[in-house]
Amino acid sequence: MKNILITGGAGFIGSHTAVELTVAGYGVVIADNLSNSDTTSLEGIEKITGRKILFYKADCCDKKQMQKIFGENKIDGAIHFAAFKAVGESVQKPLMYYYNNLTSFTTLLEVMAESGGGNVVFSSSATVYGQADVLPVTEETPRKTAASPYGNTKQVCEDILQDAVRAHSDLQGIILRYFNPIGAHPSALIGESPRGIPNNLVPFITQTAAGIRRELQIFGNDYNTPDGTALRDYIDIMDLAAAHVSALKRMTDHQSAGTCEVFNVGTGNPLSVMELVVKFQEVNKVNLKYSITGRREGDVEAIWADTSLANKVLGWKARRSIEETLANAWAWEKKLRRII
Ligand code: UFG
């Protein structure tokens, strides 16, 4: 059995990926400092998979803690999620973002290189494209200057991985550029539970539907899009999780140490904020209070993925419908808030 270290594995994307990896027959080791998560997600992973998860409460910036994990386990590969991710906060606290996001990744790579190498998946973001001139974006679409320190850490970490695999011939990498991950595991045992006021659209919607937020504000309806609201590519969290399994399989099947491929992970279907709000209400038969306000600073007008490379090379494709995804998101929020 191959053992995969998931840094940030207690978080939203990490926990769903841990489930998919376990189901696919991998041994999973999670390292998380729980700075933006708690152990409830670990219990959820264990309930869903029926398997015990090996968990280290560890900070990836701490080399000694990482060396301990590699010393105690045979780690064949790693998926790196451990990072701060709030765009606005990164503008307020750039040094904290640069320190954490760059140090955690370089430390992981250093420890891997010292322990005989392995396969690395880096969780990047569509944010690296900024507002692209041509849509949908392919992996060849040029990256734009990052609009925030958060976005910049994604770009720099992509570069770090490219440089690291070039210099350490026993390291192999894949960069996955996520579009907008939403939803929850269909069991409602794990899902997204941001601390404080959610920044992202779907958790804000589910919390509004649950009565925790008074109303949803739609940031701008004067974009150059069919209904004036911004277009995004919303991908189901379980589809996204499955892309990591495909990425690891790709690196095992096509042993090509010293290389680092890049893939978009989206559905290829643009959806407007308003369309999503309408769909959420229809699918879940709830009324959502919302109003239109001004644009949010730093938002792009429209972005969605050309996923043909991932379809062809990884043999991966997003399968779940937006309806299924929004139903799962609401089922999770209801369970969390004990709404019958
Ligand atoms: N939106 C609202 N109201 C809200 C929240 C969001 O109208 O309360 C809109 C946004 O303006 C945007 C769309 O919903 O048009 C999606 O917003 P999200 O915050 O859910 O997602 P983003 O596209 O802004 O975020 C994505 C990734 C982030 C990444 C960011 C960088 O999910 O991880 O791009 O710009 F940081």
Boltz pocket constraint, residues with backbone or C-beta under 6 A from the ligand:
constraints:
  - pocket:
      binder: B
      contacts: [[A, 85], [A, 87], [A, 125], [A, 127], [A, 150], [A, 151], [A, 179], [A, 180], [A, 181], [A, 198], [A, 199], [A, 200], [A, 201], [A, 202], [A, 204], [A, 216], [A, 217], [A, 218], [A, 219], [A, 220], [A, 230], [A, 231], [A, 232], [A, 273], [A, 296], [A, 298], [A, 299], [A, 300]]
      max_distance: 6.0
